[in-house]
Amino acid sequence: MKLRLHVLSILIFACFTSFSQVHTINTAGMTFDPDTVTINLGDTIEFGSLGYHNAVEVDESTWTANDTTYNGGFYFALGSSGGYFIADSARTYYYVCQPHSDSGMKGVIIANSISVPVPGCTDILALNYSPLATIDDSSCVYPLPPHSNLFFSEYSEGSSNNKYFEIYNSTSDTIDLTNYAFARVNSSSTNYNGIYEFWVDFDSGAVVLPYDVYIVAHQSADPFIIAEADMYYGSLSNGDDGMALVYGLEPTFSVGPIAGGYVILDWIGDWDADPGQGWNVAGIGAATRNHTLVRKCPISQGDTSWINAAGTNSVNSHWIVRPNNYWNNIGSHTFNTIVYDSLSYTICNGLSVIVGSNTYDSTGVYTDIFIAANGCDSVVITDLTVLT
């Protein structure tokens, strides 16, 4: 067993020293040559034949005072053939020749730590900045500028290839779509786990003008749709392909928004589970198939919850469900609009006028607010004159 351990230690020593430098210290008269050596951790110090001298490690205070008290470190005896020393920590090692320390025969070994390159992001402005990194590995991820308020305003899955969706710009600024995209999953996929499969950037140079829409349509759609289209895409939904409007750069592989560094702005369906024929909207079964969905007038931004946006009935849903191949609203969107209507009546005393749920029988001007079919406010002003 002792023989095996001895052989193993020789192998380990040989392996370790083969990757390090060897620095030799000899004696020359009453001096060590050289008396100051700077090394890296892992380097080897070889003391040559000592003759009438020894080399004994001491503390700094002992070394400064030319004293000879041994501190328990390396020790190469008087008259020996020398030996090897490998520093175990980054510091300064002090040593003397005990018989001749009062003559100034002493030396130092300065051991520096080895600088091991640490790859990572070195830019302090990046989201994934690493204070431990010493080499930039091009992995830096930077905050995206604030995104504008875009959302799905209309979606249609009709007969044959009559498919399109539009996004609406509710701001007074022209929005560059460079950092926007739509990401989707395929209905036949087994990858319904909250992660997209296909990331589709908008066409290069695409913009959405103020209070205008941008339409993506199937290239074989009806000419009525093609006339309004801004971009063509041949894999639009059959009603059961979940799609999100996203903001950010495409990740190197499909991951969720937190890990991927992108933002979900709005949904048509989701990436969570196969809905069958399609998703229910406003209480209508599979409404994302063979229907057109029009966003209600008061909706001012996308919803990151498809369940919330789809709703359970016509009142709480964000959408109005239209029949198959309904394209009356394509190319524009009615947003946050108030419709005014004025009525004027002259009636005899004892008669009345009914406006909505209110009944009026006296001279005056009356205002009633109703909800129009598209969800907008409809203001009706009634000017009533009652004759005596």
C-alpha positions as CSV (number, residue, x, y, z in Angstrom):
1,M,0.0,0.0,0.0
2,K,2.8,2.4,0.8
3,L,4.5,1.7,-2.5
4,R,1.3,2.4,-4.4
5,L,0.7,5.7,-2.5
6,H,4.3,6.7,-3.1
7,V,4.0,6.0,-6.9
8,L,0.6,7.9,-7.0
9,S,2.1,11.0,-5.3
10,I,5.0,11.0,-7.8
11,L,2.4,10.9,-10.7
12,I,0.3,13.7,-9.2
13,F,3.4,15.8,-8.7
14,A,4.6,15.1,-12.2
15,C,1.2,15.9,-13.6
16,F,0.9,19.1,-11.6
17,T,4.4,20.4,-12.3
18,S,4.1,19.6,-16.1
19,F,1.7,22.6,-16.4
20,S,3.7,25.0,-14.3
21,Q,7.0,26.8,-14.5
22,V,10.0,25.9,-12.4
23,H,12.1,28.7,-10.9
24,T,15.6,27.8,-9.5
25,I,17.3,29.5,-6.6
26,N,21.0,28.9,-6.0
27,T,23.5,30.2,-3.5
28,A,26.3,32.6,-4.4
29,G,28.6,33.4,-1.6
30,M,26.5,34.9,1.2
31,T,23.5,35.5,-1.0
32,F,20.6,33.6,-2.6
33,D,20.6,34.0,-6.4
34,P,18.1,35.4,-7.2
35,D,17.0,36.7,-3.7
36,T,13.6,37.8,-5.0
37,V,11.4,35.6,-7.2
38,T,7.8,36.3,-8.4
39,I,5.8,33.2,-9.3
40,N,2.2,32.2,-10.0
41,L,0.3,29.7,-7.9
42,G,1.2,26.3,-9.3
43,D,4.8,27.2,-10.2
44,T,7.6,25.3,-8.5
45,I,10.6,26.7,-6.6
46,E,13.7,24.5,-6.8
47,F,16.4,25.3,-4.3
48,G,19.8,24.1,-5.6
49,S,22.6,22.5,-3.5
50,L,23.0,24.6,-0.3
51,G,26.5,23.6,0.8
52,Y,27.3,25.6,4.0
53,H,23.8,27.2,4.0
54,N,20.2,26.3,4.7
55,A,16.9,27.9,3.5
56,V,14.3,28.2,6.3
57,E,10.9,30.0,6.0
58,V,10.3,32.7,8.6
59,D,7.7,35.4,9.4
60,E,8.0,38.9,7.9
61,S,9.0,40.4,11.3
62,T,11.7,37.8,11.8
63,W,13.0,38.4,8.3
64,T,13.0,42.2,8.8
65,A,15.0,41.8,12.0
66,N,17.5,39.3,10.4
67,D,16.4,36.8,13.0
68,T,16.3,33.0,12.5
69,T,13.1,31.7,14.2
70,Y,11.5,29.0,11.9
71,N,7.8,29.5,11.4
72,G,6.9,25.9,10.3
73,G,7.0,26.5,6.6
74,F,9.5,25.0,4.1
75,Y,12.8,23.9,5.5
76,F,15.9,22.8,3.6
77,A,18.7,21.7,5.9
78,L,22.3,22.9,6.1
79,G,24.5,21.2,3.6
80,S,21.5,19.5,1.8
81,S,21.1,19.2,-1.9
82,G,18.2,21.5,-1.8
83,G,14.6,20.6,-2.8
84,Y,11.3,21.7,-4.2
85,F,8.7,24.1,-2.9
86,I,5.2,24.8,-4.3
87,A,3.2,27.8,-2.8
88,D,-0.2,26.9,-1.5
89,S,-1.6,30.5,-1.3
90,A,-1.1,33.8,-3.0
91,R,1.2,35.7,-0.6
92,T,4.8,36.6,0.1
93,Y,7.1,33.9,1.6
94,Y,10.1,35.0,3.6
95,Y,13.2,32.8,4.2
96,V,16.7,33.1,5.5
97,C,19.9,31.2,5.9
98,Q,20.0,30.8,9.6
99,P,23.8,30.7,10.0
100,H,24.2,33.8,7.9
101,S,21.0,35.9,8.4
102,D,23.0,38.5,10.3
103,S,25.0,38.9,7.1
104,G,21.8,39.6,5.2
105,M,21.6,36.2,3.5
106,K,17.8,36.1,3.0
107,G,15.2,36.1,0.2
108,V,11.5,36.4,-0.7
109,I,9.1,34.5,-2.9
110,I,6.1,36.5,-4.1
111,A,3.3,34.1,-5.2
112,N,0.5,35.7,-7.3
113,S,-2.9,34.1,-7.9
114,I,-3.5,32.7,-11.4
115,S,-6.1,34.8,-13.3
116,V,-8.6,32.3,-14.7
117,P,-10.8,33.8,-17.5
118,V,-14.5,33.9,-16.5
119,P,-16.8,34.3,-19.5
120,G,-20.0,36.2,-19.1
121,C,-21.7,39.6,-19.7
122,T,-19.3,42.5,-18.7
123,D,-21.6,45.4,-19.6
124,I,-23.0,46.9,-16.4
125,L,-26.0,48.3,-18.5
126,A,-27.1,44.8,-19.5
127,L,-29.9,42.9,-17.7
128,N,-27.6,39.9,-17.2
129,Y,-24.4,41.8,-16.2
130,S,-22.1,39.5,-14.2
131,P,-19.6,41.3,-11.8
132,L,-17.5,38.0,-11.8
133,A,-17.1,37.9,-15.6
134,T,-13.6,38.9,-17.0
135,I,-14.2,38.1,-20.7
136,D,-17.4,39.2,-22.6
137,D,-19.0,36.2,-24.3
138,S,-21.6,38.3,-26.3
139,S,-24.4,37.0,-24.1
140,C,-25.5,40.5,-22.9
141,V,-29.2,41.1,-22.9
142,Y,-30.4,44.7,-22.9
143,P,-33.7,46.3,-21.8
144,L,-36.1,46.8,-24.6
145,P,-37.4,50.4,-25.1
146,P,-41.0,50.9,-24.0
147,H,-43.5,49.3,-26.4
148,S,-46.4,51.1,-27.9
149,N,-50.1,50.3,-27.3
150,L,-50.8,47.8,-30.2
151,F,-53.5,45.1,-29.9
152,F,-55.5,42.8,-32.1
153,S,-58.6,44.7,-33.4
154,E,-60.0,42.1,-35.8
155,Y,-59.5,38.4,-36.6
156,S,-61.2,36.3,-39.3
157,E,-61.2,32.6,-40.0
158,G,-63.5,32.1,-42.9
159,S,-64.1,29.6,-45.7
160,S,-61.1,28.2,-47.7
161,N,-58.1,30.6,-47.2
162,N,-60.2,33.7,-46.3
163,K,-58.1,34.3,-43.1
164,Y,-56.6,37.5,-41.8
165,F,-55.9,39.4,-38.6
166,E,-55.4,43.1,-38.0
167,I,-53.6,45.1,-35.3
168,Y,-54.6,48.6,-34.3
169,N,-52.4,51.6,-33.4
170,S,-54.4,53.6,-30.8
171,T,-51.7,56.3,-30.6
172,S,-51.0,59.5,-32.5
173,D,-47.5,58.2,-33.4
174,T,-46.4,56.1,-36.4
175,I,-45.2,52.8,-34.9
176,D,-42.2,50.9,-36.4
177,L,-42.9,47.1,-36.2
178,T,-39.2,46.1,-36.2
179,N,-39.4,44.8,-32.6
180,Y,-42.9,43.3,-32.9
181,A,-43.9,39.9,-34.1
182,F,-46.6,37.3,-33.8
183,A,-45.8,33.9,-32.2
184,R,-48.0,30.9,-32.6
185,V,-48.4,27.2,-32.0
186,N,-49.8,24.6,-34.5
187,S,-53.1,22.8,-33.7
188,S,-51.5,19.4,-34.5
189,S,-48.6,20.1,-32.1
190,T,-47.8,18.2,-28.9
191,N,-46.0,21.3,-27.7
192,Y,-48.9,22.9,-25.9
193,N,-47.1,23.9,-22.8
194,G,-47.3,27.6,-22.7
195,I,-44.4,28.1,-25.2
196,Y,-44.6,29.2,-28.8
197,E,-43.4,27.1,-31.7
198,F,-43.2,29.6,-34.6
199,W,-42.0,33.2,-34.3
200,V,-42.9,35.4,-37.2
201,D,-41.5,38.9,-37.6
202,F,-43.5,41.5,-39.5
203,D,-42.1,42.5,-42.9
204,S,-39.0,44.7,-43.0
205,G,-39.9,48.4,-42.8
206,A,-43.4,47.7,-41.7
207,V,-45.1,50.5,-39.8
208,V,-48.6,51.3,-38.4
209,L,-49.9,54.8,-39.0
210,P,-51.6,56.7,-36.2
211,Y,-55.1,55.4,-35.5
212,D,-54.7,52.9,-38.3
213,V,-54.5,49.1,-38.7
214,Y,-52.0,46.7,-40.1
215,I,-53.4,43.6,-41.7
216,V,-51.8,40.2,-42.2
217,A,-53.7,38.0,-44.6
218,H,-53.4,34.6,-46.3
219,Q,-52.0,35.2,-49.8
220,S,-54.8,33.2,-51.4
221,A,-57.6,35.0,-49.6
222,D,-60.6,36.6,-51.3
223,P,-59.6,39.7,-53.4
224,F,-61.7,41.9,-51.1
225,I,-59.3,40.9,-48.3
226,I,-56.1,41.1,-50.4
227,A,-57.0,44.7,-51.3
228,E,-56.7,45.6,-47.6
229,A,-53.7,43.4,-46.7
230,D,-50.3,44.9,-45.7
231,M,-48.5,41.5,-45.3
232,Y,-49.1,37.9,-46.5
233,Y,-48.6,34.8,-44.4
234,G,-49.6,31.3,-45.5
235,S,-50.0,29.6,-42.1
236,L,-52.7,31.5,-40.5
237,S,-55.0,29.8,-38.0
238,N,-57.7,27.2,-38.8
239,G,-59.3,28.3,-35.6
240,D,-57.3,26.2,-33.2
241,D,-53.8,27.7,-33.6
242,G,-53.0,29.9,-30.6
243,M,-51.3,33.2,-31.5
244,A,-49.9,36.1,-29.5
245,L,-48.8,39.6,-30.4
246,V,-45.4,40.0,-28.9
247,Y,-42.7,42.6,-28.4
248,G,-39.0,41.9,-28.3
249,L,-36.3,39.9,-30.1
250,E,-36.7,36.2,-31.0
251,P,-35.0,34.0,-28.4
252,T,-32.4,31.5,-29.6
253,F,-34.8,28.7,-28.8
254,S,-38.5,28.6,-27.8
255,V,-39.0,29.7,-24.2
256,G,-41.6,31.6,-22.2
257,P,-41.5,35.4,-22.1
258,I,-39.6,35.7,-18.8
259,A,-36.7,33.6,-19.9
260,G,-36.9,34.8,-23.4
261,G,-36.9,38.5,-22.6
262,Y,-39.9,39.4,-24.7
263,V,-43.4,40.7,-23.8
264,I,-46.8,39.3,-24.7
265,L,-49.2,42.2,-25.7
266,D,-52.4,40.4,-26.7
267,W,-53.8,36.9,-27.6
268,I,-56.0,35.1,-30.1
269,G,-56.4,31.8,-28.3
270,D,-53.4,30.6,-26.2
271,W,-50.4,28.3,-26.1
272,D,-51.7,26.2,-23.3
273,A,-53.8,23.4,-24.7
274,D,-55.5,22.2,-27.9
275,P,-59.0,23.7,-27.9
276,G,-60.5,21.2,-30.4
277,Q,-62.2,23.0,-33.2
278,G,-61.5,26.4,-31.7
279,W,-61.8,28.6,-28.6
280,N,-65.1,29.8,-27.2
281,V,-65.6,33.6,-27.3
282,A,-68.5,35.6,-25.8
283,G,-70.3,32.4,-25.0
284,I,-70.2,31.1,-28.6
285,G,-68.6,27.7,-29.0
286,A,-65.5,27.5,-31.2
287,A,-65.9,31.1,-32.2
288,T,-62.3,31.4,-33.5
289,R,-63.3,29.0,-36.3
290,N,-65.7,30.0,-39.2
291,H,-66.3,33.4,-37.6
292,T,-65.0,37.0,-37.6
293,L,-64.1,38.6,-34.2
294,V,-64.2,42.4,-33.9
295,R,-62.7,44.1,-30.9
296,K,-65.3,46.2,-29.0
297,C,-65.0,50.0,-29.3
298,P,-64.0,50.8,-25.7
299,I,-61.1,48.3,-25.5
300,S,-58.0,50.4,-25.4
301,Q,-55.2,47.8,-25.1
302,G,-54.5,44.1,-25.4
303,D,-55.1,41.6,-22.6
304,T,-52.4,39.2,-21.5
305,S,-55.2,36.8,-20.3
306,W,-57.0,35.2,-23.2
307,I,-59.6,33.8,-20.8
308,N,-60.4,37.3,-19.6
309,A,-60.5,38.7,-23.1
310,A,-62.7,35.9,-24.6
311,G,-65.2,36.2,-21.8
312,T,-68.1,34.0,-21.1
313,N,-70.9,36.1,-22.7
314,S,-71.5,39.0,-24.9
315,V,-71.4,41.5,-22.1
316,N,-68.0,40.6,-20.5
317,S,-66.2,39.6,-23.7
318,H,-63.8,42.0,-25.4
319,W,-65.0,40.7,-28.7
320,I,-68.1,40.9,-30.9
321,V,-68.6,37.6,-32.8
322,R,-69.7,38.0,-36.4
323,P,-70.7,35.2,-38.8
324,N,-68.5,33.4,-41.3
325,N,-67.0,35.6,-44.1
326,Y,-68.0,38.8,-42.4
327,W,-65.5,41.4,-43.6
328,N,-67.5,44.7,-43.3
329,N,-65.1,46.1,-40.8
330,I,-61.8,45.2,-42.4
331,G,-59.3,48.0,-43.0
332,S,-60.4,50.2,-40.1
333,H,-61.3,50.0,-36.4
334,T,-63.8,52.0,-34.4
335,F,-62.0,52.9,-31.2
336,N,-63.3,54.7,-28.1
337,T,-65.9,56.6,-30.1
338,I,-69.1,58.3,-28.9
339,V,-72.1,58.4,-31.2
340,Y,-74.5,61.3,-30.9
341,D,-78.1,61.4,-32.1
342,S,-80.6,64.2,-31.7
343,L,-84.4,63.7,-31.6
344,S,-87.1,66.4,-31.6
345,Y,-90.8,65.9,-30.7
346,T,-93.8,68.1,-30.4
347,I,-96.7,66.4,-28.6
348,C,-100.1,67.3,-27.1
349,N,-100.6,67.6,-23.4
350,G,-101.3,64.2,-21.9
351,L,-99.1,62.2,-24.3
352,S,-95.5,61.1,-23.7
353,V,-92.3,60.0,-25.5
354,I,-90.4,56.9,-24.6
355,V,-86.6,56.9,-25.1
356,G,-85.0,53.7,-24.0
357,S,-86.3,52.9,-20.6
358,N,-87.3,56.5,-19.8
359,T,-90.7,58.2,-20.4
360,Y,-90.9,61.9,-20.9
361,D,-94.1,64.0,-20.9
362,S,-92.9,67.5,-20.1
363,T,-91.2,70.2,-22.2
364,G,-87.4,69.9,-22.0
365,V,-84.1,68.6,-23.3
366,Y,-83.2,65.1,-22.2
367,T,-80.0,63.1,-22.5
368,D,-79.8,59.3,-22.5
369,I,-76.6,57.2,-22.8
370,F,-76.9,53.7,-24.4
371,I,-74.4,51.1,-25.4
372,A,-74.2,50.6,-29.2
373,A,-73.8,47.3,-30.9
374,N,-70.0,47.8,-31.1
375,G,-69.7,48.6,-27.4
376,C,-69.4,52.3,-27.9
377,D,-71.4,54.9,-26.0
378,S,-74.4,56.2,-27.9
379,V,-75.7,59.5,-26.6
380,V,-79.3,60.4,-27.6
381,I,-80.4,64.0,-27.0
382,T,-84.2,64.5,-27.0
383,D,-85.7,68.0,-27.5
384,L,-89.4,67.7,-26.4
385,T,-92.1,70.3,-26.6
386,V,-95.5,69.6,-25.0
387,L,-98.4,71.7,-26.3
388,T,-101.0,73.1,-23.9
